[in-house]
Amino acid sequence: MRYISTRDASSTPTRFTDILLGGLAPDGGLYLPEEYPRLDDSDLTRLRITLNQRGYAALAAEVLKLFIDDIPEADIDAITARVYRSPIFDDEQIVPVSHVEGNLYLGHLSQGPTAAFKDMAMQLLGELFEYELARRDQPLNILGATSGDTGSAAEYAMRGRDRISVFMLTPAGRMTPFQQAQMFGLDDANIVNMALNGVFDDCQDVVKAISGDAEFKAKYHVGAVNSINWARLMAQVVYYISCWIRVTTDNAQRVSFSVPTGNFGDICAGHIARQMGLPIDRLIVATNENNVLDEFFRTGEYRVRSSAETWETSSPSMDISRASNFERFIFDALGRDADRTKELFGVQVKNGGFSLVEDEAFPRLAAEFGFASGSSHHEDRVREIGDLYARLGVLVDPHTADGLVVARRLGEDIEGPIVCLETALPVKFSDTIREATGQEPPIPERFEAIMRAPRRVRTVSNSVDEVKEIIAAHVENHPAR
């Protein structure tokens, strides 16, 4: 298995462990496998038996082996066994699935140490990084941006690890108090939090600019944990397979997924699983008021917004107007035309976006790739949270509520189960939960002391140079162990 860039498919294919540490391709593109591995009926049967008899860690190992050929299989088994276990995850199934009502199900992805779906991939990434850095005897300085849960998931996965430091940018004042407490309360020497004066897209632009500076990146061993890192998506493919197995009894049954998304990473993993042959019917893109992706799938117009046009909402992890992982999907939709992808994302997106209305690819998005979409607003998610809790005693966070709202709208035209992928536990969004239910969300025991911890965060301007200076100074003062 080798990997290519979305912007230069003719370049020399790259091994998994090289792209693991690199993040973005040198040409600014995103890595994807040369071709997706295929799952036939016998493969699906084998994976079903693996999950049912040996558990999620064994399933993850089998899926990862499809994408990795430069780590010994026994080491992959050991890595997934260290990651997907109790007490790191507080449910032995790791990703349990529960029935809501009718054809709606919830895929519970928030059983990890930061109560967010990002833990599913980030905990694996921490183990993979430490494993490969030890083999190479080199350091890694992780640079990331977060609109909510990526930062805490990354920091909890990397804290205290040898050879690794984490530099995380957050949009100042745009995360909930609980999310801020999770990140800023860490006192590990290898964790550096920076609150940037801007929105998430500004943070992401700084990360991309630094990642695109080849000289700086090489000198300071800069890597990525945002979903631009292929290993994140690879790990997320596993829970699509797991959820499909949990709600089906035979390999012919198809399942749809409703996925709250702003950066297109979570649902991009579903796209990859579907391309591999997993029997997925529809992939439902659920957005909030920042509906750039919903607008594209309805109209063919991908129109990115400015920072001033990006709404601050009650589902803040989706307050994104420029979806990084969207490039991977468009690359596939355009028949893997790297030159066209480079023109769209390297040039046109910088000028405000692009249109596929007249392109032959656009009509195929639903028929060939299975996509549908919708958007939800504050009143919708509050109503959904309150109604679900009052009628069924089921409490969900605002992002998951967005997914349920859109799934209900589209569900009448979809046969078979619809699994809504959970984003986070309700405790992270107490203001909205209180508005919807009149009650405080329950605080899991492992989080009871988090709000009292002192905060450690640096305020920075929207400046690439300033962030570079912080990285350089930290690396020089904290040499890798």
BANUFI-673618 format. One record per residue (C-alpha): residue number from 1; residue in one letter; y negated, x negated, z. Coordinates in nm, 4 decimals. Layout:
N
num residuo v u w
NUM a Y X Z .
...
***
This chain:
481
num residuo v u w
1 m 0.0000 0.0000 0.0000 .
2 r -0.3359 -0.1392 -0.1101 .
3 y -0.6887 0.0020 -0.0914 .
4 i -0.9754 0.0333 -0.3389 .
5 s -1.3455 0.1150 -0.3117 .
6 t -1.4885 0.4470 -0.4267 .
7 r -1.7573 0.2500 -0.6119 .
8 d -1.5442 -0.0164 -0.7798 .
9 a -1.1887 0.0916 -0.8515 .
10 s -1.1332 -0.2184 -1.0689 .
11 s -1.1877 -0.4641 -0.7814 .
12 t -0.8953 -0.6497 -0.6278 .
13 p -0.7025 -0.4075 -0.4045 .
14 t -0.7254 -0.4904 -0.0353 .
15 r -0.4709 -0.4878 0.2477 .
16 f -0.4932 -0.2417 0.5355 .
17 t -0.5667 -0.4976 0.8066 .
18 d -0.8584 -0.6357 0.6057 .
19 i -1.0257 -0.2979 0.5588 .
20 l -0.9471 -0.2109 0.9214 .
21 l -1.1915 -0.4741 1.0422 .
22 g -1.4436 -0.4403 0.7597 .
23 g -1.5426 -0.0727 0.7509 .
24 l -1.7558 -0.0307 0.4374 .
25 a -1.6503 -0.2027 0.1141 .
26 p -1.8792 -0.4912 0.0059 .
27 d -2.0196 -0.2756 -0.2762 .
28 g -2.1227 -0.0038 -0.0304 .
29 g -1.8327 0.2241 -0.1180 .
30 l -1.5597 0.3668 0.1044 .
31 y -1.1972 0.2607 0.0994 .
32 l -0.9109 0.4834 -0.0100 .
33 p -0.5479 0.4101 -0.0956 .
34 e -0.4842 0.3194 -0.4600 .
35 e -0.2742 0.6326 -0.4600 .
36 y -0.1748 0.8730 -0.1848 .
37 p 0.1829 0.8584 -0.0587 .
38 r 0.3747 1.1738 -0.1440 .
39 l 0.5694 1.3966 0.0934 .
40 d 0.8633 1.5788 -0.0621 .
41 d 1.0809 1.8413 0.1035 .
42 s 1.3106 1.5843 0.2633 .
43 d 1.0085 1.3950 0.4033 .
44 l 0.8705 1.7139 0.5571 .
45 t 1.2082 1.7889 0.7138 .
46 r 1.2276 1.4372 0.8556 .
47 l 0.8771 1.4614 1.0018 .
48 r 0.9539 1.8033 1.1510 .
49 i 1.2626 1.6654 1.3243 .
50 t 1.0681 1.3606 1.4429 .
51 l 0.7964 1.5695 1.6105 .
52 n 1.0356 1.8209 1.7621 .
53 q 1.2821 1.5659 1.8958 .
54 r 1.0779 1.2508 1.9609 .
55 g 0.7203 1.3720 2.0028 .
56 y 0.3738 1.3071 1.8625 .
57 a 0.3730 0.9277 1.9037 .
58 a 0.6870 0.8969 1.6915 .
59 l 0.5393 1.1298 1.4281 .
60 a 0.2220 0.9205 1.4189 .
61 a 0.4250 0.6035 1.3691 .
62 e 0.6128 0.7543 1.0748 .
63 v 0.2907 0.8668 0.9055 .
64 l 0.1125 0.5361 0.9660 .
65 k 0.4000 0.3464 0.8056 .
66 l 0.3235 0.5321 0.4813 .
67 f -0.0204 0.3666 0.4749 .
68 i 0.0414 0.0267 0.6373 .
69 d 0.2677 -0.2463 0.5037 .
70 d 0.1112 -0.5537 0.6652 .
71 i 0.1970 -0.4698 1.0282 .
72 p 0.5666 -0.4836 1.1269 .
73 e 0.7179 -0.1376 1.1764 .
74 a 0.8295 -0.2192 1.5298 .
75 d 0.4701 -0.3073 1.6195 .
76 i 0.3461 0.0235 1.4749 .
77 d 0.6016 0.2047 1.6910 .
78 a 0.4768 0.0172 1.9985 .
79 i 0.1096 0.0811 1.9161 .
80 t 0.1472 0.4581 1.8753 .
81 a 0.3629 0.4759 2.1890 .
82 r 0.0830 0.3096 2.3892 .
83 v -0.1792 0.5471 2.2479 .
84 y -0.0275 0.8962 2.2335 .
85 r 0.1033 0.9348 2.5869 .
86 s 0.0167 1.0769 2.9238 .
87 p -0.2131 1.0248 3.1129 .
88 i -0.4335 0.9090 2.8217 .
89 f -0.3844 1.2611 2.6848 .
90 d -0.3389 1.5351 2.9415 .
91 d -0.0820 1.7407 2.7491 .
92 e 0.2604 1.6035 2.6628 .
93 q 0.2425 1.7631 2.3179 .
94 i -0.0812 1.5647 2.2586 .
95 v -0.1966 1.8340 2.0100 .
96 p -0.0722 2.1714 2.1335 .
97 v -0.1345 2.4768 1.9163 .
98 s -0.2056 2.8203 2.0655 .
99 h -0.2198 3.1638 1.9064 .
100 v -0.5580 3.3383 1.9323 .
101 e -0.5004 3.6708 1.7596 .
102 g -0.3914 3.7983 1.4198 .
103 n -0.3447 3.5005 1.1907 .
104 l -0.5817 3.2754 1.3902 .
105 y -0.4600 2.9736 1.5853 .
106 l -0.6304 2.6894 1.7727 .
107 g -0.5265 2.3278 1.7231 .
108 h -0.6174 2.1647 2.0553 .
109 l -0.7566 1.8203 1.9768 .
110 s -0.9540 1.7651 2.2978 .
111 q -0.6850 1.6540 2.5407 .
112 g -0.7997 1.2892 2.5363 .
113 p -1.0170 1.0826 2.7717 .
114 t -1.3536 1.2110 2.6416 .
115 a -1.2461 1.5719 2.5768 .
116 a -1.3245 1.5546 2.2041 .
117 f -1.1193 1.5427 1.8854 .
118 k -1.2570 1.1955 1.8128 .
119 d -1.0160 1.0571 2.0752 .
120 m -0.7245 1.1318 1.8437 .
121 a -0.8271 0.8545 1.6059 .
122 m -1.0406 0.6344 1.8266 .
123 q -0.7713 0.5579 2.0825 .
124 l -0.5494 0.4387 1.7977 .
125 l -0.8327 0.2353 1.6516 .
126 g -0.8802 0.0521 1.9822 .
127 e -0.5171 -0.0570 1.9840 .
128 l -0.5195 -0.1540 1.6151 .
129 f -0.8368 -0.3594 1.6567 .
130 e -0.7103 -0.5470 1.9613 .
131 y -0.3744 -0.6113 1.7925 .
132 e -0.5225 -0.7523 1.4716 .
133 l -0.7990 -0.9513 1.6408 .
134 a -0.5383 -1.1216 1.8572 .
135 r -0.3357 -1.2123 1.5479 .
136 r -0.6467 -1.3619 1.3862 .
137 d -0.8045 -1.4980 1.7037 .
138 q -1.1477 -1.3651 1.6079 .
139 p -1.4107 -1.1315 1.7594 .
140 l -1.5350 -0.7952 1.6341 .
141 n -1.8736 -0.6363 1.6999 .
142 i -1.8500 -0.2669 1.6333 .
143 l -2.1632 -0.0919 1.5121 .
144 g -2.1661 0.2862 1.5049 .
145 a -2.3799 0.5981 1.5057 .
146 t -2.3028 0.9215 1.6833 .
147 s -2.4416 1.2735 1.6880 .
148 g -2.2307 1.3638 1.9873 .
149 d -1.8686 1.2679 2.0460 .
150 t -1.7936 0.9654 1.8261 .
151 g -1.9874 0.7314 2.0534 .
152 s -1.8163 0.8185 2.3794 .
153 a -1.4740 0.8262 2.2124 .
154 a -1.5339 0.4800 2.0647 .
155 e -1.6652 0.3362 2.3881 .
156 y -1.3792 0.4708 2.5976 .
157 a -1.1324 0.3357 2.3432 .
158 m -1.2914 -0.0117 2.3292 .
159 r -1.4243 -0.0641 2.6832 .
160 g -1.2981 -0.3821 2.8445 .
161 r -1.0960 -0.4931 2.5424 .
162 d -1.0759 -0.8612 2.4559 .
163 r -1.2783 -0.9877 2.1576 .
164 i -1.4570 -0.6519 2.1079 .
165 s -1.8165 -0.5373 2.1705 .
166 v -1.9573 -0.1939 2.0822 .
167 f -2.3152 -0.1200 1.9721 .
168 m -2.3715 0.2542 1.9493 .
169 l -2.6802 0.4298 1.8121 .
170 t -2.7629 0.7827 1.9240 .
171 p -3.0516 1.0131 1.8234 .
172 a -3.2804 1.0148 2.1279 .
173 g -3.2734 1.3481 2.3101 .
174 r -3.0370 1.5116 2.0619 .
175 m -2.7165 1.5105 2.2659 .
176 t -2.6187 1.7302 2.5570 .
177 p -2.6569 1.5924 2.9119 .
178 f -2.2790 1.5689 2.9472 .
179 q -2.2427 1.3739 2.6230 .
180 q -2.5194 1.1361 2.7288 .
181 a -2.3600 1.0903 3.0708 .
182 q -2.0255 0.9999 2.9164 .
183 m -2.1778 0.7210 2.7107 .
184 f -2.4714 0.5969 2.9125 .
185 g -2.2751 0.6002 3.2383 .
186 l -2.0423 0.3195 3.1265 .
187 d -2.1179 -0.0187 3.2816 .
188 d -1.8740 -0.2358 3.0843 .
189 a -2.0348 -0.5572 2.9623 .
190 n -1.9002 -0.5084 2.6086 .
191 i -2.0750 -0.1698 2.5625 .
192 v -2.4373 -0.1478 2.4377 .
193 n -2.5968 0.1975 2.3981 .
194 m -2.9171 0.2426 2.1975 .
195 a -3.1183 0.5671 2.1775 .
196 l -3.3044 0.5646 1.8454 .
197 n -3.6248 0.7542 1.7786 .
198 g -3.4938 0.9825 1.5048 .
199 v -3.2031 1.2091 1.4079 .
200 f -2.8389 1.1237 1.3454 .
201 d -2.8951 1.0528 0.9754 .
202 d -3.1535 0.7883 1.0726 .
203 c -2.8962 0.6242 1.3000 .
204 q -2.6404 0.6360 1.0230 .
205 d -2.8866 0.4804 0.7761 .
206 v -2.9413 0.1866 1.0132 .
207 v -2.5649 0.1368 1.0431 .
208 k -2.5224 0.1436 0.6654 .
209 a -2.8114 -0.0970 0.6106 .
210 i -2.6695 -0.3498 0.8540 .
211 s -2.3165 -0.3038 0.7212 .
212 g -2.4540 -0.3676 0.3726 .
213 d -2.6096 -0.6996 0.4751 .
214 a -2.3158 -0.9233 0.3888 .
215 e -2.4618 -1.2366 0.5469 .
216 f -2.5440 -1.0718 0.8811 .
217 k -2.2164 -0.8801 0.8827 .
218 a -2.0129 -1.1980 0.8289 .
219 k -2.2093 -1.4090 1.0784 .
220 y -2.1747 -1.1555 1.3596 .
221 h -1.8336 -1.0087 1.2656 .
222 v -1.9725 -0.6551 1.2331 .
223 g -1.7228 -0.3726 1.1853 .
224 a -1.7293 0.0067 1.2026 .
225 v -1.5643 0.2876 1.3946 .
226 n -1.7483 0.5776 1.2343 .
227 s -1.5379 0.7812 0.9971 .
228 i -1.6388 0.5464 0.7166 .
229 n -1.3504 0.3393 0.8597 .
230 w -1.0351 0.4427 0.6734 .
231 a -0.8128 0.4030 0.9816 .
232 r -0.9915 0.6987 1.1447 .
233 l -0.8933 0.9325 0.8630 .
234 m -0.5404 0.7943 0.8513 .
235 a -0.4959 0.8833 1.2183 .
236 q -0.6387 1.2323 1.1634 .
237 v -0.3895 1.3089 0.8866 .
238 v -0.1230 1.3063 1.1597 .
239 y -0.2548 1.6097 1.3434 .
240 y -0.2717 1.8175 1.0268 .
241 i 0.0996 1.7505 0.9848 .
242 s 0.1634 1.8188 1.3530 .
243 c -0.0274 2.1502 1.3499 .
244 w 0.1491 2.2584 1.0312 .
245 i 0.4861 2.1937 1.1952 .
246 r 0.3864 2.3831 1.5111 .
247 v 0.3067 2.7076 1.3250 .
248 t 0.5792 2.7079 1.0575 .
249 t 0.9549 2.7406 1.0585 .
250 d 1.0338 2.6142 0.7097 .
251 n 0.8838 2.3794 0.4536 .
252 a 0.7760 2.6530 0.2127 .
253 q 0.5218 2.8046 0.4518 .
254 r 0.1591 2.7274 0.3818 .
255 v -0.1102 2.6960 0.6467 .
256 s -0.4889 2.7054 0.6137 .
257 f -0.7281 2.5064 0.8309 .
258 s -1.0803 2.5978 0.9372 .
259 v -1.2661 2.2801 1.0274 .
260 p -1.6108 2.2560 1.1906 .
261 t -1.7730 1.9651 1.0093 .
262 g -2.0999 1.7902 0.9416 .
263 n -1.9927 1.4446 0.8283 .
264 f -1.6874 1.5641 0.6290 .
265 g -1.4539 1.3222 0.8089 .
266 d -1.2266 1.5693 0.9885 .
267 i -1.1751 1.7907 0.6860 .
268 c -1.1454 1.4903 0.4532 .
269 a -0.8272 1.4026 0.6441 .
270 g -0.7046 1.7532 0.5615 .
271 h -0.7849 1.6933 0.1955 .
272 i -0.5772 1.3756 0.2062 .
273 a -0.2868 1.5550 0.3786 .
274 r -0.2977 1.8248 0.1103 .
275 q -0.3021 1.5636 -0.1678 .
276 m 0.0037 1.4054 -0.0052 .
277 g 0.1898 1.7330 -0.0443 .
278 l 0.1525 1.8979 0.2961 .
279 p 0.1716 2.2756 0.2289 .
280 i -0.1936 2.3550 0.3002 .
281 d -0.3365 2.6696 0.1430 .
282 r -0.7122 2.6630 0.2082 .
283 l -0.9366 2.4003 0.3645 .
284 i -1.2300 2.5919 0.5117 .
285 v -1.5510 2.3941 0.5561 .
286 a -1.7362 2.5461 0.8531 .
287 t -2.0962 2.4306 0.9023 .
288 n -2.3774 2.5299 1.1339 .
289 e -2.7419 2.5860 1.0320 .
290 n -2.7347 2.2416 0.8679 .
291 n -2.5364 2.3847 0.5801 .
292 v -2.5527 2.1084 0.3185 .
293 l -2.1748 2.1120 0.2676 .
294 d -2.1443 2.4911 0.2603 .
295 e -2.4238 2.5021 0.0023 .
296 f -2.2395 2.2521 -0.2164 .
297 f -1.9077 2.4369 -0.2141 .
298 r -2.0839 2.7647 -0.2919 .
299 t -2.3281 2.6402 -0.5568 .
300 g -2.2321 2.2912 -0.6732 .
301 e -2.5636 2.1525 -0.5475 .
302 y -2.5452 1.8669 -0.2969 .
303 r -2.8967 1.8642 -0.1543 .
304 v -2.9486 1.6249 0.1364 .
305 r -3.2238 1.7058 0.3838 .
306 s -3.4843 1.4843 0.5414 .
307 s -3.4923 1.4185 0.9144 .
308 a -3.7652 1.6806 0.9490 .
309 e -3.5441 1.9361 0.7711 .
310 t -3.2406 1.8730 0.9919 .
311 w -3.2178 2.1490 1.2503 .
312 e -3.1480 2.0778 1.6165 .
313 t -2.8767 2.3319 1.7018 .
314 s -2.6409 2.4368 1.9782 .
315 s -2.3515 2.2708 1.7924 .
316 p -2.5220 1.9292 1.7834 .
317 s -2.2349 1.7166 1.6574 .
318 m -2.2789 1.8914 1.3219 .
319 d -2.6557 1.8364 1.2975 .
320 i -2.6052 1.6191 0.9911 .
321 s -2.7537 1.6501 0.6439 .
322 r -2.5900 1.3534 0.4699 .
323 a -2.2105 1.3564 0.4961 .
324 s -2.0716 1.0031 0.4748 .
325 n -1.7115 1.0980 0.3990 .
326 f -1.8092 1.3348 0.1221 .
327 e -1.8055 1.0371 -0.1140 .
328 r -1.4295 1.0022 -0.0706 .
329 f -1.3684 1.3611 -0.1758 .
330 i -1.6068 1.3491 -0.4724 .
331 f -1.4340 1.0290 -0.5895 .
332 d -1.1068 1.2245 -0.6027 .
333 a -1.2696 1.5352 -0.7538 .
334 l -1.4144 1.3238 -1.0381 .
335 g -1.0743 1.1825 -1.1228 .
336 r -1.1481 0.8622 -0.9294 .
337 d -1.4340 0.7672 -1.1573 .
338 a -1.5871 0.4829 -0.9538 .
339 d -1.8849 0.4316 -1.1864 .
340 r -1.9821 0.7973 -1.1623 .
341 t -1.9329 0.7975 -0.7849 .
342 k -2.1523 0.4900 -0.7522 .
343 e -2.4262 0.6588 -0.9549 .
344 l -2.4106 0.9758 -0.7448 .
345 f -2.3983 0.8181 -0.3989 .
346 g -2.5603 0.4842 -0.4658 .
347 v -2.8585 0.6255 -0.6548 .
348 q -2.8901 1.0045 -0.6666 .
349 v -2.8199 1.0768 -0.2997 .
350 k -3.1013 0.8386 -0.2084 .
351 n -3.3271 1.0516 -0.4274 .
352 g -3.2274 1.3789 -0.2634 .
353 g -2.8819 1.4663 -0.3917 .
354 f -2.6985 1.5672 -0.7057 .
355 s -2.5551 1.8653 -0.8898 .
356 l -2.2063 1.9281 -1.0248 .
357 v -2.2906 2.2770 -1.1479 .
358 e -2.2407 2.1776 -1.5106 .
359 d -1.9513 1.9419 -1.4361 .
360 e -1.5952 2.0426 -1.5159 .
361 a -1.4967 1.9265 -1.1663 .
362 f -1.6849 2.2025 -0.9837 .
363 p -1.4687 2.5035 -1.0849 .
364 r -1.1601 2.3074 -0.9763 .
365 l -1.2721 2.2557 -0.6172 .
366 a -1.1131 2.5785 -0.4932 .
367 a -0.8211 2.6063 -0.7343 .
368 e -0.7044 2.2454 -0.7304 .
369 f -0.8288 2.1191 -0.3954 .
370 g -0.8216 2.4431 -0.1939 .
371 f -1.1733 2.4348 -0.0504 .
372 a -1.3683 2.7339 0.0796 .
373 s -1.6749 2.7307 0.3010 .
374 g -1.9176 2.9200 0.5191 .
375 s -2.1881 2.8635 0.7783 .
376 s -2.2480 2.9921 1.1298 .
377 h -2.5675 3.0262 1.3321 .
378 h -2.6537 3.0198 1.7004 .
379 e -2.6224 3.3963 1.7402 .
380 d -2.2826 3.3890 1.5665 .
381 r -2.1376 3.1185 1.7875 .
382 v -2.2723 3.2711 2.1089 .
383 r -2.1250 3.6080 2.0109 .
384 e -1.7902 3.4494 1.9241 .
385 i -1.7692 3.2531 2.2497 .
386 g -1.8644 3.5547 2.4610 .
387 d -1.6343 3.8001 2.2839 .
388 l -1.3341 3.5676 2.2827 .
389 y -1.3743 3.4946 2.6511 .
390 a -1.4312 3.8590 2.7507 .
391 r -1.1381 3.9977 2.5518 .
392 l -0.8792 3.7206 2.5647 .
393 g -0.9905 3.4785 2.8355 .
394 v -1.0099 3.2011 2.5741 .
395 l -1.3079 2.9668 2.6110 .
396 v -1.4145 2.7457 2.3196 .
397 d -1.7015 2.5068 2.2569 .
398 p -1.9845 2.5943 2.0120 .
399 h -1.8476 2.3836 1.7225 .
400 t -1.5032 2.5403 1.7487 .
401 a -1.6790 2.8772 1.7598 .
402 d -1.8435 2.7941 1.4259 .
403 g -1.4976 2.7300 1.2845 .
404 l -1.3658 3.0599 1.4174 .
405 v -1.6668 3.2560 1.2889 .
406 v -1.6193 3.1255 0.9344 .
407 a -1.2401 3.1659 0.9521 .
408 r -1.2798 3.5332 1.0472 .
409 r -1.5135 3.5930 0.7534 .
410 l -1.2779 3.4367 0.5017 .
411 g -0.9477 3.5208 0.6697 .
412 e -0.9008 3.8615 0.5099 .
413 d -0.8504 3.6912 0.1736 .
414 i -0.6073 3.4303 0.3092 .
415 e -0.2380 3.4866 0.3627 .
416 g -0.0589 3.3039 0.6383 .
417 p -0.1778 3.1240 0.9520 .
418 i -0.5264 2.9765 0.9837 .
419 v -0.5507 2.6916 1.2330 .
420 c -0.9030 2.6308 1.3583 .
421 l -0.9327 2.2701 1.4679 .
422 e -1.0925 2.2374 1.8095 .
423 t -1.3840 1.9970 1.8364 .
424 a -1.4373 1.9485 2.2116 .
425 l -1.3931 2.1097 2.5502 .
426 p -1.6582 2.3647 2.6537 .
427 v -1.7742 2.1504 2.9490 .
428 k -1.9758 1.9374 2.7063 .
429 f -2.2012 2.2311 2.6151 .
430 s -2.2744 2.4109 2.9386 .
431 d -2.6072 2.5659 2.8290 .
432 t -2.4503 2.7523 2.5373 .
433 i -2.1408 2.8498 2.7355 .
434 r -2.3603 2.9870 3.0133 .
435 e -2.5641 3.1859 2.7594 .
436 a -2.2501 3.3285 2.5998 .
437 t -2.0456 3.4089 2.9094 .
438 g -2.2863 3.4058 3.2034 .
439 q -2.0681 3.1412 3.3682 .
440 e -2.0508 2.7638 3.3926 .
441 p -1.7643 2.6085 3.1958 .
442 p -1.4886 2.4615 3.4131 .
443 i -1.5123 2.0851 3.4680 .
444 p -1.1775 1.9067 3.4305 .
445 e -1.1008 1.6983 3.7363 .
446 r -1.1274 1.3696 3.5472 .
447 f -1.4956 1.4394 3.4675 .
448 e -1.6243 1.5604 3.8048 .
449 a -1.8168 1.2415 3.8909 .
450 i -1.9592 1.1700 3.5464 .
451 m -2.2987 1.3356 3.5873 .
452 r -2.3793 1.1242 3.8955 .
453 a -2.3268 0.7840 3.7302 .
454 p -2.6354 0.5637 3.6620 .
455 r -2.7470 0.5466 3.2977 .
456 r -2.7503 0.2278 3.0880 .
457 v -2.9248 0.2756 2.7508 .
458 r -3.1872 0.0909 2.5467 .
459 t -3.4608 0.2817 2.3619 .
460 v -3.5163 0.1516 2.0074 .
461 s -3.7409 0.2414 1.7162 .
462 n -3.6055 0.3426 1.3774 .
463 s -3.5809 -0.0225 1.2755 .
464 v -3.2943 -0.2137 1.1191 .
465 d -3.4448 -0.5452 1.2302 .
466 e -3.4760 -0.4376 1.5927 .
467 v -3.1107 -0.3334 1.6066 .
468 k -3.0088 -0.6617 1.4422 .
469 e -3.1993 -0.8540 1.7081 .
470 i -3.0187 -0.6685 1.9864 .
471 i -2.6792 -0.7387 1.8305 .
472 a -2.7571 -1.1074 1.7793 .
473 a -2.8878 -1.1552 2.1330 .
474 h -2.5892 -0.9810 2.2914 .
475 v -2.3359 -1.1794 2.0878 .
476 e -2.5021 -1.5072 2.1769 .
477 n -2.5160 -1.4191 2.5486 .
478 h -2.1665 -1.2656 2.5666 .
479 p -1.9229 -1.4836 2.3703 .
480 a -1.5908 -1.3196 2.2868 .
481 r -1.3171 -1.3663 2.5422 .
***
